[in-house]
């Protein structure tokens, strides 16, 4: 299975496009992301269809 996003890419959830996420790893068909600039927050997990490239407003 190929992945659209690579480790280190800045993405956002389509449901919450104002908050950037950093792709940590792609495994078993899901993306494990850290909240950018907030390492203390809980890791977030998304399917590829749920995220998109982050575009700064």
One Martini backbone bead per residue (centre of mass of N, CA, C, O) as a GRO file, in nm:
protein
   57
    1UNK     BB    1   0.094   0.039   0.025
    2UNK     BB    2   0.055   0.360  -0.056
    3UNK     BB    3   0.157   0.693   0.027
    4UNK     BB    4   0.095   1.036   0.013
    5UNK     BB    5   0.236   1.076   0.284
    6UNK     BB    6   0.511   1.182   0.470
    7UNK     BB    7   0.742   1.211   0.683
    8UNK     BB    8   0.688   1.552   0.801
    9UNK     BB    9   0.432   1.631   0.700
   10UNK     BB   10   0.195   1.890   0.660
   11UNK     BB   11  -0.125   1.861   0.802
   12UNK     BB   12  -0.492   1.812   0.798
   13UNK     BB   13  -0.798   1.800   0.896
   14UNK     BB   14  -1.089   1.834   0.731
   15UNK     BB   15  -1.253   1.904   1.005
   16UNK     BB   16  -0.959   2.077   1.094
   17UNK     BB   17  -0.783   2.312   0.910
   18UNK     BB   18  -0.638   2.501   1.148
   19UNK     BB   19  -0.473   2.234   1.243
   20UNK     BB   20  -0.164   2.125   1.253
   21UNK     BB   21   0.012   1.837   1.129
   22UNK     BB   22   0.249   1.567   1.184
   23UNK     BB   23   0.388   1.316   1.029
   24UNK     BB   24   0.519   1.023   1.169
   25UNK     BB   25   0.343   0.766   1.053
   26UNK     BB   26   0.291   0.482   0.831
   27UNK     BB   27   0.043   0.229   0.928
   28UNK     BB   28  -0.192   0.012   0.837
   29UNK     BB   29  -0.343   0.264   0.672
   30UNK     BB   30  -0.231   0.485   0.878
   31UNK     BB   31  -0.198   0.803   1.038
   32UNK     BB   32   0.050   0.934   1.252
   33UNK     BB   33  -0.003   1.231   1.449
   34UNK     BB   34   0.123   1.541   1.536
   35UNK     BB   35   0.101   1.829   1.700
   36UNK     BB   36   0.199   2.121   1.614
   37UNK     BB   37   0.384   2.261   1.877
   38UNK     BB   38   0.242   1.997   2.063
   39UNK     BB   39   0.381   1.730   2.218
   40UNK     BB   40   0.173   1.687   2.469
   41UNK     BB   41  -0.022   1.588   2.282
   42UNK     BB   42  -0.217   1.370   2.144
   43UNK     BB   43  -0.219   1.145   1.925
   44UNK     BB   44  -0.320   1.117   1.582
   45UNK     BB   45  -0.563   0.931   1.378
   46UNK     BB   46  -0.564   0.866   1.013
   47UNK     BB   47  -0.699   0.856   0.722
   48UNK     BB   48  -0.635   0.965   0.412
   49UNK     BB   49  -0.934   1.085   0.364
   50UNK     BB   50  -0.903   1.288   0.638
   51UNK     BB   51  -0.661   1.432   0.489
   52UNK     BB   52  -0.453   1.727   0.425
   53UNK     BB   53  -0.296   1.982   0.318
   54UNK     BB   54  -0.150   2.246   0.468
   55UNK     BB   55  -0.297   2.581   0.459
   56UNK     BB   56  -0.206   2.879   0.520
   57UNK     BB   57  -0.409   3.168   0.591
   0.00000   0.00000   0.00000
